[in-house]
Structure formats: C-alpha cells, structure tokens
Amino acid sequence: MAARLLLLLCCVAMFGCPGVQFTLVAQEREGALLSVRGAGPDDVWLCGSDGGSGPEWHHWDGAAWERIDTSAFAGVDLWWLAVRDDVVTAVGSGGTILTLDRASGQITSEGPGGDATFFGVIDDGTTRWAVGGNPAATVAPLLWRHTGGAWEDAQAGVGSDGDVFFKIAGSDDSLVLVGNYGLSKRFDGAAWSDLDTGVDVPLLTVDVGAEQTVAVGGAGNGVILHLESDAWVDRSPELQPGINGVCSGAGRLRAVGATDSIHTWQEGAWTTPSPSDLPTNLFLDYHGCWLDAEGTFWGVGGNLFQLTRGFLVREGVGTVPAPE
C-alpha cells in the first residue's frame, strides 16, 4: 500500500504519473451515477438514479462488482452514500433513507417519505446525518439525525422555508453543511451557527478533509470556497463551468463539475486543464468524486438534467471492469 501511495503522490502534472492510468470505466448507463464513496481501495460503492430496474447501487470489492438489488425501490433516485464497515446508507428522492446491513445484505427503508429529496448523508461511526429539501417548493429543509436508535427530524430552528441543504461533512462535533443561495452552517456539537459565504449561488458539496475544508458550486460560473480561520475565502478558478463535487484523500484535493471539468489543488492554487487536455470528452457533467487512502481517484456523473447516461472514471494503478 505504501508503495502505491508513493507512486500516486509522485505526480507533478495534472495527469500522467508513471503507472497511473485515467480510465473511463463505464459510460452510457441508463441511470446517472451520482455518488461514489468507500472505506478503502477494495471497498468502493456507487449509487445513482433509477434507470428502469431500480436505482443504481454497486459495490467493488477489489475483484468484482456486485449490483445491489434495488427493484423494491423503483422510481427512487439515490443521490448520496455513506459507507461504514457494518452498514452503508443511501439517501435520495421521495424522502428516502436506505440502510444496507453488510452482514445480512438486508436493506431497511427508514426515511420519512414525502416530496422532498435527501441530497447528502454522512456517518462518522457514532452519528448519521442526512440533509436535503425540495428545490421546487417553499418548504422547510431536511435535516435528520440518527444516533444509534432511530432516525429523527433535527431541523427545528435550523434553516428557513425555501432553504435546501445539499451536503454535509465532518464529524458530529464539527460539521459543515451547504445549500442553496450560498447558505452554509456549522455545528459544534451543541448548536448550529451561520457561516457567511459571500456568495448567493448554490453550494452543492462540501468536503472536510485533513488539511482543508472546501465547498463548491456555482450557477454558470464555478465557485470554490476554502474555510480559512473560520471564514470562507473565494478561491474559484477563472471562467470555469459549475462545480458539483469535491473530494480529498492521501494529501490530494480535487473538484469536478460540468462538461467533463476536473480541477486539482496544487501549490496553493486550483489547476485546470484546457478542454482539449481533459481526460474525457463526454460533454457530460460530473456529480461527485472520491479519493481513497492510496490516492486513487474515482468520479461519477451523467446527464444531470435527465438523470441518464451515467459514467464512471478512475485514475489509479491498474484498471477495473465496468459494473454490470
């Protein structure tokens, strides 16, 4: 593992470290792929929209893919995942929260239902949080919490009607969430407080890494904010399309967005290849990404307006097959 990590960290250019390949693993899937998360290089999970036989949900164990049977949840689009050794949590449309017991393979539906969508979920091993809302209605956002017993609505006093919480990250005594109209909030283990972002565009994903806390989004032009000394600082690259996902791991930090765009944090600035130098030319949008402890990069997306044409990319040593 140490040798593979050293190989990945040796890269000084955007792409092309010796032995590392950028691979288009899968494309033109019926559903969009919306989230990729994992617990290690041999424990990677994907989820996405319903392409006709239930929402996309797959597991890579280092040797083969397994498709999780989601036929009982036809019509649900799964937007995000949280992975732990004993359970995997997937959230999505229709107020859906699904918990997969990894030992038994049983899936339990625990969400409140309704018209709103859960767009994000985290699990720090003690507490799970799920966030969302309904972008098409002036209603309260979704903020649900699970502390070992059952899921409960924790939204009271947090946010206002019309707010949508898109993602949440961190641990239970240091959480950051982001949402529409540039909203951002922090939880210190006891209470929520507002964090002024200085922007009024949607913030779609936040990553709380070992060295950086970063939020991304934008409406037309991509936005990348870094949380520095308890204040958001705009470090957006110039003239880039909207940015949908951000991920960190193994000392790396990367953001992904519309029209195949990928951005890498290098030497105190975001580096973006020209369109002709991008590793894919799908004219589709990334929605999320994940970096494992060895620095291997995984990215997912598709047609995010129709939730179709899902794709999966990977940058790392060796190759993997496409999910079934």
Secondary structure, DSSP 8 states (H G I E B T S, - for coil): -HHHHHHHHT--SSS--TTEEEEEEEEEESS-EEEEEEEETTEEEEEEEE-SSSEEEEEE-SS-EEE---GGGTT--EEEEEE-SSEEEEEETTTEEEEEETTT--EEE----SS-EEEEEEE-SS-EEEEEE-TTS----EEEEESSS-EEE--TTSS-TT--EEEEEEETTEEEEEEGGG-EEEE-SS-EEE---S--S-EEEEEE-SS-EEEEEESSSEEEEEEETTEEEE---TT---EEEEEEETTEEEEEESTT-EEEEETTEEE---GGGSS-----EEEEEEE-TT--EEEEEEETTTTEEEEEEEEEES------
